[in-house]
């Protein structure tokens, strides 16, 4: 009996480590109506900035272009952007118009506010919200409100330094 309890304790301690690298299991629609799991983008060896936006969000309209510049500069090296519209697939036309008007050249999926809340960083407050995932797919940070290209780069540099320090220490 004691052996079984020890085994259960060991499993309870290690199970979170086995699942920690996986990104959130969220299925959303792409712009063609196909189901896509965000794990197709997250945990693929690059930093991922998930920007949750809405076509009616004035801050998104004003500032999302920063993520286009960020994506263009980093996509071949170390980071990508994934856009998530919370307008719902019934409002796909609005989302497509926003993508076109803003010149978004990074992948975008369409969901709803409930989907945005499942990214694993606490309660979803509103748009824009930015989730930062490590190359292994771990949620590392959440930012609510506008984020510039420079702020995203600085945050990733800080998080990457912390990540590498933890890896050296075996954490």
Secondary structure, 3 states (H helix, E strand, C coil): CHHHHHHHHHHHHHHHHHHCCCCCCCEEECCCCCEEEHHHCCCCCCEEEEEEECCCCHHHHHHCHHHHHHHHHHCCCCEEEEEEECCCHHHHHHHHHHHHHHCCCCCEEECCHHHHHHHCCCCCCCCCEEEEECCCCCEEEEEECCCCHHHHHHHHHHHHHHHHHHHHCCC
